[in-house]
């Protein structure tokens, strides 16, 4: 079985948010005082997360990325991951984390065979990190990051380029990671920061990021990437790993989008820039009939926007008021 949208795109990748809470307060993600987090009863329970995952795997999802908020804020996360590893048809389980809380779980993750970890790290300089995250967690993050890399995990660093905040760290992070088998991915800034900035355009688009890197590493070259990849990937000679650029604001990857998002409260989001299209929480609580959920999901997938720009038009005046931590990344 396969989920195919109204534009002929096969949807096989679920980004599943397990919480909207985070222990950092990154200034591009939410205000310093935080946001009005969802009440616990509004969040999908462990059993509900497993059931939704199983239903979607039955429909053709074969890759699930666990997101948040910060996933490891959730105390039963490892139990969920163990359940996911038992699902027939699920080929890839990955996690996006800020790496503050992952340390005690690294051995168990390795035992479960969960090796694909994305670490959100927007600075390699401690002072810059603390200004952006509004927390003093740099040493813990750095130590956990190096441990993940050296213990054989497939690590990708997600670095959002923020004008007048961290552009000075672009080259240093590539230099620091030169000898590690890691992919550093620079992301264009996205407009989900509580409406504190105008997003008519951004200085650090993918072309500007590439040219900045090319000034220091003129012999870099482009790599072939899978059709569904959101990143344009490059190699710098004599660097063990690679780097990529994700055009998250200019959205050049929409034509091959294979992604679906389910938030921690059960909202179904078919495009990061679009409105939620349905909510699964009440349905899974009120009915044990999986076919009802499957019918709803097929209906939702059959009405996807063609591009992120089209999706944004649905709520152009309010989209920039959203917080990334509640959307699920």
C-alpha positions, 0 to 999 in steps of 0.5 A: 500500500502507498500514500500518493498525493494529488500531485503524484508524490509518494508519501513515505516519511513521517515526522512525528512530534512527541512533545511541544516542550523544549528545555532550550529557548532558541530565539528564532523558535520561541520567546524567552518566556516560552509559549503556552505549551499543550496540556498533558491530556492534549498530547498523544499518549505513548499508546496513541503515538504507537497506534498512529505510527502503526496505522501510517506504516500500514499505509506505506510510511517506512521512515519515521523521524522523531521530533519535538520540541525536544524529544528527550524531554518526554520521559517515555520516549525510549519506550516508544522507540522500542515499540517502533523498532518492532514494526514490520515495514518500518525501515528507518527510525531517526531522531532530531534533538538538541543533544542536551538530554541524549547522553544517558540514552546513547547506549540503548539507542545503539542497541536498538539500532537507531543510528540516524541522529540530527543534532540542532546546533546553531553555533560552535562558539560557546558565547554565540550558542548561549546567546541564541539558546538563552541557556548554558548547555554548550559543553553538554551538547558538544560532549554528546555530539562528539560521543555520538560521532565517535561511537558510529552514529550517522550524525547530521548537524542542523545549523540555521543561519541567523543574520547578525547572530551566527554567520561568523560560525559558518566557517569555524564549524566546518573547520572543527568538523573537518576530521569527523564523518559528519554532515553539517547542514546549513538551513535558511531561517524560517518564519516561525518565531512569533512574528518578531521579524519581517520575512519578506526576504532573507539575507542568508539564502542558500546562494549566499551561504554557498558563496560564503563557504566557497570563499574559504573553500574554493575547491568544494564540489557538488554531490549527487543527492536523492530526489527526495532530499531537502538538502543540496550537498557538497564535499570539501576536499580533505574533509572527512564529512560533507556539508549541505544547504537546505533552502527551507525558506526559498523552498526549491524542494517542494516538487519531490516532497515525501513528508507528512507531519503529525504534531504532539497533539495529533494535528496532521500537517501536510506542509510545514507552511500550511495549516493543520488538515485534520486532528487524529487525537479524538479519533483514535481515542473514540474509535478502535477502528483503524480504517477510520484513521486510514480513510481520513489520512487518504483524504488529507493526502489527496488534498495537498498543496503543490508547493510551500508557497501555495500552502502559505497562502492559506494563512498568510497573515498568521503563519509567522505567528507560529512557533516551530516547537509546536509545529514539529520541525 
